[in-house]
Amino acid sequence: MTYPDNILHQVTKPARYTGGEWNSLVKDWDKTHIRIALAYPDVYEIGMSNLALPILYDLLNSQPDVLCERVYAPWVDMGTVMQTKGIPLFSLESKHPLKDFDIIGFSLGYELTCTNVLHMLHLAQIPVLASERNDAHPIVIAGGTCALNPEPMADFIDFFVIGDGEEVLLELLDSFRDWKRRGKEAPRKQLLRQVATIPGIYVPSLYQVEYQADGLFKSITPTVAQARPSIQRRIVTKLPPPVTKPVVPYIEVVHDRGAIEIQRGCSRGCRFCQAGTIYRPVRERPKEEVLQAVGELISNCGYDEVSLVSLSTSDYPHIDELVANLSHRYRHHNLALSLPSLRIDSFSVRLMDSLPSRRKTGLTFAPEAGSERLRRIINKSIRDEELLETAATAFDRGWISLKLYFMLGLPTETTDDIEDIIQLINQVSSLGRKAKGKRPRIRVSLATFVPKPHTPFQWVAQEGEPQLNSKHELLKQGLRRKGIALSWTDPKVSQLEAVLSRGDRRLGKVIYRAWQLGSTFDAWSEHFHYENWLRAFEEAGIEPDFYAQRERPLDEPLPWAHIDVGLTTAFLKREYQRALAGRETPDCRYEACNVCGLQRWQPQCRQKHQELSQSKR
């Protein structure tokens, strides 16, 4: 034990740190050759709801010579106690200090958790900067969506895993075994050069970055033969078996239920959506595998609610049959099913209506924009009539509340588009009163558009805080009627997200300084201190608007261009131009291939592309 039990009475939710949860694995530390800590840079309740970590935890622990344990960011009170008493950050399973592990792997899913990575390394008594770590320190790696632009975190991470980790991690283990066998003869730098030859691995220290005289990014080039000029995202063609024996927390977490990934990827092509580009192509889990996995989850974990997870769950083929089969097969288990990410149509309402053990409390839909014009620009083809028909169907079937997601600051957005949001919401509210004879409950969530790398909108400027505040005020004035609750994101948070999302390697010193000034848990409003970041930018001589609120020419070199997610730059440019022209692009799963670039890698895309080419001859 690396910490005294008597510190736990000093912190909230001590079960965040005790480990020993149901299905957690504790291997013999002295008999395992490779020791890996999976680190999530946010509080336990958030990290335990992440779907990727259980997959990696299960995969790594299936290797006889590998020990894999978990660690989450200690909440503020626990972090203070640990620093005061000199207790190093430890893993949950065996309570070993992180500095005793061979590898620490961070999951980077949100830009505003970046300072938590530094905080955790510091608590672990490991040098924060990769350049200051030596052969005695663990190798620090990272993956996740934020790794698709790794440059802002390049100063702190030894290497990044780009894309799906299920295959590449096993290849990494082979390299690590070989490196450890050579012992002190093989320095840390040799391992980094060795793993750089593995497709999907990016080692920042093996590249040189250059900037133009005016401050624009110029190029990033390998400095050794082993480093590849372009890093291709790893894609598993077939989904691995689902995790059916995940660790079950003793305290309530954000998603306190079982989860089965029924489908990975989305082909709808919403132009603002990074997940829709970086998780392509669509890969479906066979129905029988889902049916069996749900039963195993119930048996292994005792869950009475299971979420069928996908970026667009209602696009899963014959999802209605799957729901019916699950409801029938597990009818004696009082099973409740959760279906996130449903499209806006009456089919989704009927599908939700068919779910077992579900009270008609609320439905969630994301129109994203108030006008059909703006929805065409973002390639979210939903007519006002469809949305109103869906709402009417929901109210007629007994649903008492709706949650609607909209995005502000989208490219070409005008005041008329904001007025259209007001009109649309008021129409939905009127439908509810007409159907039920009483006022419905409508919650409206407003997110700020953040231009993301590897999307058709990666070149556009983010709207400034004054313009966003005026739109918020317009919406508040227009949605005063009772029964409508309005919430929105702080524009400062969204601006910082845009900066970190589209930044280059120079942001490393900003992140480092913001952390030194006390910024941790920036994703939590009560701990977000924008003044720390402004001071860090000022001291670094960097203007945040340069990254967030500047429109970039289509021919400007981009700091993330060496990361090849599969979609070609030509496709992204074509989509950007189609957006500005108000032209929609159809879903390639049901219509012609859009030649996005993935036909290079995926057999099904390649076949469809060949069929399209032959039909044009």
N, C-alpha and C positions, 0 to 999 in steps of 0.2 A: 504494500500500500504506500502510495506516495503522498497521501494527504491524511491528516487526522480527522476522524469522524466528527470531532467536536466543532468543526467549522460550519457544518451544514445548518446548524440552528441560526446562523447569522445571515442566511440567504433565503430568498423566496424560491419556492418550488425546488427543494433539494433533490427531488427525484430526477431532475435534469442531469444530475452528476453521479448518481449511485450505480447506474448500470444494472446488470442482473435481470434485464427484462426477459419475458418469455420469448423463446426462440433465438436469443442472442447466443453467440458461439464463443467459447473460451478455450483456445488451444494451448498446448503446453509451450510456453515461451522458449524454453531451453531446447526443445526438440524440433522447432521449426526454423528453416534456413533463412526465409525471407519474411520480414515483418513490415506490414503496410498499415498506415492509419488513413482512413477515409475521413476527410475534414470538410465540414459544411460551415461556411462563414456566416452563420446566423444562429439564432437561438434554437434550442432543442426542438421546440414545438413546430418550427418552420422546417427544419432539416428532416425531422422524422416523417414529414408529409411529402418529401421529395421522392419521385418515382425512380430516379436513376440510381441513387445510392444502394437501395436493396438489391438491384440487379448486379452491381459491381461487388457488393459484399458477398453475395451468394456465389458469384463466379470465382472470386479470388479465394474464398475459403474452401472451394471445391478442389483446389490444388493441394495435394498432401504436404508439400514443403512450404506452404504459404500460410501465414497468420494475418488475418485482416480484422482490424478493430475500428471503432468509430470515435469521432470527437466533434463537438459542436462549439460554437462560440459561447463562452460563459457570459451570462447576463452581467450587467454593470456591477451589481453587488458582489457577485462571485469573483469577477475579475479584480475588483478592489481588494478583496480578502486575499486572493492568491498573490497579488503583488506585495501586499503588506507583509505577508508571512513567508514570502520567497518560495511559494509552492509552484513548481513548473506545471504547465498544462499537461493533462494526462488523458489517456484513452478511457473509454467507459468500461470495456470488457475486463482488462487486467490491471487498470490503473497505472500502467507504465508511463513514464514521461514521454512525450512525443519525440524528444531529442534522442531517445534510445531506439527509435524505429529506423528502418532502412529507407523507407519512402513515405512521404506525406503527400497525399493526393487531394487537392482542393476541387470542389465543384463550384464553378463560377456561373451562376444563373442570372444574376442581376448586378448591374454596374455599381449600384450604391452599396454593395457589400465589400468593395475592394479594400477599404481601410480595415475591415475586420480580418482580412487575410494577414495584414501586417500585424494587427493586434494579437492574433493567435500565435503567430511565429514568435513575437516578442514575449508573450506569456510562456511560450514553450522554451524560452531561453536559447532560441536559434536565431542567428543573424538574419535580419529582415532582407537585406540586399543579397542577391544571389552571388554577386562578386566578392562578398566577404565570407562566404561559406567555404569550408575546406573539406578534405577527405573524411574528417571526423563527424561531419554533419549529415543529416538525412538529405536525400534527393527530394526536392520540392517540385511537384508536377501539378498541372491543372488541366481541366477540361470543362465542357459545358458550353452554353450558348455564347457567353462572353469571350470564350477562347477563339471565336471566329474573327475577332479583331484583337489579337493578343498584345498588340504593341503597348497600350497604356500600362499593362502589368508586366512587361518584359523585364524590368529591373529586378523583379522579386521572384520569378519563377524560373527554375532550371530548364524545364521544357514543357510544352503544351501537347495535349492529345486533341487532334482536330477531328471531330465527327463522332460516330458511334464507337464506343469503347470496347464492345464485347470481343472483337477479334484482336484489335491492336494491343490490348492489355496482355494477352497471352504471349504475343510476340515480344513485348517488352520484358516479360518475365524471363523468357529465354535469354535475352541479352543480359539481363541483370544476373542471372545464374552464372553465365559465362564470366561476367566481370568479377563476381564475388569469388569464383574459383581461383582466379589469378591473384587474389589478395592484394597486398601492398605493392605488387609489381605494376598494377594497373591503376593509375591515378583517376580522379573524378573526371578530368577532361577527356580521358579516353572513352569512358562510358558515354559521355555526351556525344562524342563523335560517332560512336557505334550506333546509338539509338537514332541519330539523325538520318541514318540510311533506311529506317523503317518508314514506309508510306504512312502519312498521317501524323508524323511527329515533327514538331517545330522547336528548334533549340535557338532561342534568341541570341545567345552569346556568340553564335557562329555566323552572324550576319552583321554587315556594316550598313548603317543608315546615313543617308546624305540629304541635306536640305538646300534649297535654292537661297540666293541672297535675299529675296523678299520674304523668307520665312516659310514658303510653301514646301511641302514634302517633295523630295525629288526621286529617291530610289532606295531600295533595300536589296543588298546583294550578298551572296554567300562568301565567306572568307576562307573556307576549307572545302576540299573536294567532296567530303561526305554530305555536306548540306545541299539540299535541293533548292533550285531557284523558285519552284512553285510547290506548295504543300497541298496535296489533294486530300480532301475530306474523306475519311473512311466511312463506307456505307455497308451495312450488313444487308445482304439480299433477302435473307429469311430471318424473321424475328426469332430470337432464342426462346427457349421455354420460359413461360412466366414464372415469377417468384411466387411460390405458394406457401412458403414458410417464413415470412418476413418477421423481423423483430416487432413485438407488440409492446407499445409504450405503457407504462403504468400511470401516466398522467394524460389528460386530454390534450390532443394535438390538433392542428388546424384541420387536417382531413382525417378524422378519427374513424376510419373504415378501411376495409380491404380495397385493393385496386388491381385491376387486370388491364394491361395495355392491349386493346383489341386491334389497334391499327396505329401505325407510325407514319407520319407524313400527311400532307394535305395538298390537293391539286387545284384548289379553287382559285388561287392566284391573287388574293387580296394584296394590293401593291404596297401597302404600309406594313405588312405583316412579315417580320423576319422569320418567325417559326415556319411559315408556309414555304419559305425558300430553303432554309438550312436543314429541314427535315425531309425534303423530297428525296426520292419518289415515295408514293404510297405503298406500304407493305402491310398486308392484312393477316391477322391471325386466324387460322381455321376455326370454324364454329365449334367443332367437337373439342378442340383444345381449350377454348374458352369455357365450355360447359364443364369439362373435367376440372379445370383450374379453380372455378368458383367453388366446387365441392371440396377441393383440397384446402382452400382458404378457410372455409367454414370449419372443417375438421381440425386444421392445424392452429387456427387463431381464435376461433370462437366468435368471429364477426357475424353480425346479423344484417350488415349493410355492405354492399360491394359496389364500387364505382367502375363502370366500363369506360376506360380512358382512351381518348383520341383527340386530336386537334379539331375534328369534325365528326362527332360520334354518329350523327344521323346519316352520314355518308357511308358508314359500314354496310356492305351488301346484306340485304335482308335483316336489318337490325331489328325489325318488328318480330320476325320469326325467332331470332336469338332471344329477345326479351320474353317471348311467349314460352319458349322451351325452358329457359331458366326459371321462370315463374312456376311452371308445372313441375319440373324436376325437383325443385327445392321448396315446394309449397308447405312442407311440414317443418321447415326451419324458420318460418316467419321472416323470410329474406326480403330486405328492401334493396332496390337497385337505384343507383345514381347514374344519371346520364348527362355529363357536362358537354358543353359545346354543341348545342343543337342549332340547326339553321332555322330561319324564320319562315315557317309555313304551318299549315293546319296539320300536316302529317306529324310534326314534332309534338303538337299538343295532344293528338290522339295517342301517340307513343307514350308520352308522359302519363296520360290518362290510364294506360294499360298496366302501369307499374304496380307491383304488389306492395301492400303495406305502406301506402303513400297518402298522407293527408294532402288535400288540395290547398297548400299554403301559398306557394309562389312559383313563378316561372321566370327565367332569365333569357333575354335575347339581346343581341348586339347589332342594331341598325348601323351604328358608327357615324352616319351622317344624316342630316335632316332632309336633304333634297335628293331626288333621283339623279339630278345632274352631278352632284358631288359623289354619289355612290357609284356612278359610272366611271368617274375619274379614279376612284380607288379600287375599281373592279369588284365591287360588292353589289352584284346585280339583284337588288330587291326593290320592287315597286311599292309605292305607298299603299296601294290597294292590298298587296300581300300582307304587309305588316298589320294593317287595320283588320283584315279578315282573320289573321292569326289571333290578334287580341280579342276579337269578337268571339271566336271559337273557344278561346280559353275561358272567357267570362261566362259563356253559355254553359260550359261544362263544369262550372263551379269553382274555378280558380279565383282567389280573392285578391291576389296582388301580382304585380309584374315589376321586374327590374330591367331597366333599359340602359345599355351602355352606348355612349356617344363619344366621339373624339373631336376635340377642338384644335384649330390651327392646321387643318389639312391643306395641302396645296390647292390654290385657287379659291379657298373659302372666302365668302363675303358675308356681310351682315344679313343678306337675304337668306343665306343658308342657316344662320342662327335663328332667324325668324321662323324658318321651316321646322326646326327642331321644336320650337314652342308650339307651333300649330299642330304638329304631329302628336305631341304628348297630350295636348288638350283634347284632341280627337279621341285618343285612346282612353283618356279619363271619362269622356262622355259616353263611350261605348260601355264602359264598366257600369256606370250609373244606370244606363238604359237597360242593361241585361239583368242586373241584380236589384235595381231599385234603391241602391245605396252607394255611397262614395267608395270606389276601389282604392287600394293602396298602391301607389306607383312610386318606385324609387328610381331616380335618374342619376347615373354615375357618369361624370365627365372626366375623361382622360385627355391629356395634352399629347398631340402628335409629336413623336420623337423620330426623326429620320435615322434609320438603322443601316449599317453596312450590309451589303449583299442583297439589297432590295432595289426595286426600280426608283425609289425615292431617296436613295443614298446621296444624291447630289443636291437635294433641295435644302433651303434654309428653314430653320425652325422659327416659328413666330415669337416675337418678343413679349416680355411680361406685361407692358402697358396694354397692348392689343388684346392679350388673353384676359386680363382683368376686366376690360370693358365688355368682353363677350360674356364673362361670368355674370357681370352686373345686369346685362341685358336679359339673360336667362332667368336670373333671380326675379327681376321685375315681371317677366312674362309668365312665370310659373308660380304665381302667388296662391293659386287656389289650394284649398285644403286637400290633404290626401296625396300631395306630391312632395316628396322629399328629394332634395338636391344635394349632391356632394361632388367635390372636384379636387383635382390634384394641385398642390402648390406649384405654380409655374417655376419657382426657383429649383425645386426638386427635378422637374422635367428638363430644365436647362442643363443642370449638372449631368443628368442621365445622357443627354444628347452629346455633351462634351466628352464624357468618358466613353460613349459608344463609338464616336467617330474620331477619336483622338489618335495621336501618334506617340512615339516613344518618349517624347519630351514631357508628356504628362506624368511620367514616373516620379519626377521630383515634386510635382504638385501633390500627387497622392501621398507621397512620403511626408511632405511638410504638413498637409492637412491632418494626417495621423499624429504627427508630433504635437500639433496644436490641440489634440484631444478629440478629433472626429472619429467616432466609432458608432456603429449602429445607425448610419445615416438613413437607412430605409425606414427607420422609426421616427415619426414626426417629433416626438418629445426629445429626441437626441440629435436631430438634424440642426447643425449650426452652420448656416450658410456663410457667416462672417469668417469662419475658419478657412473655408475654401477661397473666399475672395482674397484673404491675406496671402494664402499659399500661391494663388495665381499671380498676385502682385509681386511677391518676392521672387517668383520664377521668371518674371517678365513676360508672362503669357496672358493674352486676352481671351477669356472664355468664348466671347462672341465669334472669334476666329474659327472655332470648331462647331459652334451650335447655330449661329444665325447668319452664316455666310453661304450663299448659293455657290456651288462649285461647278465650273465648266465641265462638260462631258469628257474633255480630253485631259483634265488635270489628273496627275498620278495620285492614287489613293493609298493610304498607309496599310490597308488590309488587302491590297490587290494580289499579294503573293500567296494568300490563302484561297485556294480553289475549292469552292463549295459544290461545284458541279454545274452551276448556271453560268453561261457565258456572259461576258460583258456586253456583247452584241445584243443578246436577248434582253438584258436589263435596260439597256439604252432604248431598245425598241419598245419595251413596255412603258418606259418613262415618256416617250414621245406619243405613244397611243393614249396615255393618261391625259397629257396636255390637250390632245385632240378630242377627248371625251369618248374614246372608243374602248369598248369592252373586249376582253380576251376570253374565249370560252374555256371551260374546264376540259383539259386534254384526256381525262378518263372517259369522257362520253362523246367528245368530238375530236377533230383532227389534232395531230401532234403539233405543239407550238414550238418545237425545235429549241427547247430551253438549254440544251447542252447535256442533259442526263442520258440521252440516247447513247452517249459514249460509254457509259458504265453499266446501265441496266438492260438486261435482255428484253424485258417487256417494252421498255421505251425504244430500244433499238429496232425491234420488230415493227412497232407502230410507225416509227420514222421511215423505215424502209417501205412499208405499205403506202405511206403518204407520198413518198418520192415516186413510186411506181405509178400511182394513180394520176400524177401530174404529167407523166410522159405522153 
